[in-house]
């Protein structure tokens, strides 16, 4: 039998310091073989969950992806595989780009299987609510000198003035790159910039606007490292794609994997608290932090199953919220 991969959707209440209460939850299980993995999921304007399931092809160390639509009750409604003749395509991230009508923007990579060696390209595709393609654009976003298959953790947001802001980390060991890219509503290129080494970090975990929408915020791991200051950071990037500021999360907040701005500008970040100096039962927690607009820590909560042994991985892949009473975590 194949092992089950599962997504746990939980609504938690976060009104008091150091206390989280589970309100409701469901688990969607995909009976997938060991070479498949679960990608990011979002919730659309209808309350339906949209996300990707990838299947790794061991012979070429690459994956092909299917896009899933899952109901609020956890039932799979339908799915679509990104595939073309002689081309393998992978979907890394997706956002809802329009509410009326509901549309999505998906980002992924692919290559022509008839070419040798394989040359990876990036693609953006606008989809309707039934996953039909509205438009598709291909780009070479991978910086020179980075191996084709070393892209991780890409993210997108809709720009306030139209179009989209995209960022992705290219993990070239010892020479990491952070790619920033802006594109129009029709997918045309507007701006491109690459950061390297300490300015790139090892992992890009999330992006958002800042509290007053005058800049972007990038939530990274391993960038602008200061010993004993924590490995997770919040980097401010202006609209000319210049890095203008960096704030560090507390020590032991090891992975800030999801961040959202509340309507009042306060920042909620979910991630993994990990302190190897503590006993095993106390060393690892799912953590939720709240910061004000100046990045002062206002509150922190830690949550997890009492059986700590089942919590062996990072706490969060995505997050949304029902303001003001609760936070939704997936």
C-alpha positions, 0 to 999 in steps of 0.5 A: 500500500502507498502511504497517505499524504495529508493536509490538515486544515485547522482554524485556531483562536489567537486572542490571548497570549500563549494560548491557542484553541482549535475551533474546527478542522478536517484532513484531506488525504491523497493516496499518493505514492512515495514519490509525490508531494503536496505543494501550497494550497490557497482558499478562493473567494468561494471558500474552496481550496486550490493547490498542487500535488507534484509527482517526482520523476526519479530518472530525471529528478524532476516533477510534474504537477496537478492542480486540485480543487478541494471543497470546504468539507475536504472532498476533491472536486476536480484536478488538472495536470500541467502537461504538453507534448514533449514538455514537462511542466511543474507548478510551484505557486498559485494565487487568486488574481481576480474575484469577479470572475474568479481567476488564478495566476500560477507559476511553474517551470518546465523543459522540452524533453526532446532537448539535450541537455534540458534547459529549464524555463519559467512560465506564468499562466492565467487560469479561469475557475475551471483551470482553463488557460487564459494566457501563458508567458515563458521566461528565463528567470534563472540567473546565469551559473545556477543549475536548472533544477535548483529553484525553490520557494517561489511566491507571487502577490497582486500589485495594488496598481495592477500586475504582479510581483514575483520572487523566487530563491535559486539554491546554488550551494555557496552562491544563493540567488534571490530573483525579483520580477514584476509583470503586467496584468497580461504577463509582460515583463516590467522589471527584473533583479537578482540578489546574491549570497547574504542578500539572497539567503537560503530560502524565501518563505513568503512575500507581502506588502508592508503595513501601508503598502509603500513597499514589499516585504520578503520573509527569508531564512539565512539572509543578512545573518547575524550570529545569535540573532535568529535565522529568519528575517523580514526584508523590505524592498521598495518598488524599484526592487532595492532592499532598504531594511531588514528585521530579524525574528527572535532566536529559535524562531527557525522557519517563518514559513507563512506571514499575513498582514492584519487590516490594522497593519500588524504582522502575523507570522507562523513558523517553527520554534526549535531549540535543541538545548531543551528536552525533546518534548519541549524543543519544537513547537508550531509558533505564531508571532504578532508584530506591530508596524515597527516590528516590535513583538506584541504576542507569541503563541506556541501550539502542537499536538500533546504527542510531540513525537508526531511533530517532526517537520516545519509547522506551516506551509500557508496561512490566512485569517478570519479577522478579528477573532481567529487565525486560519492555519494550513 
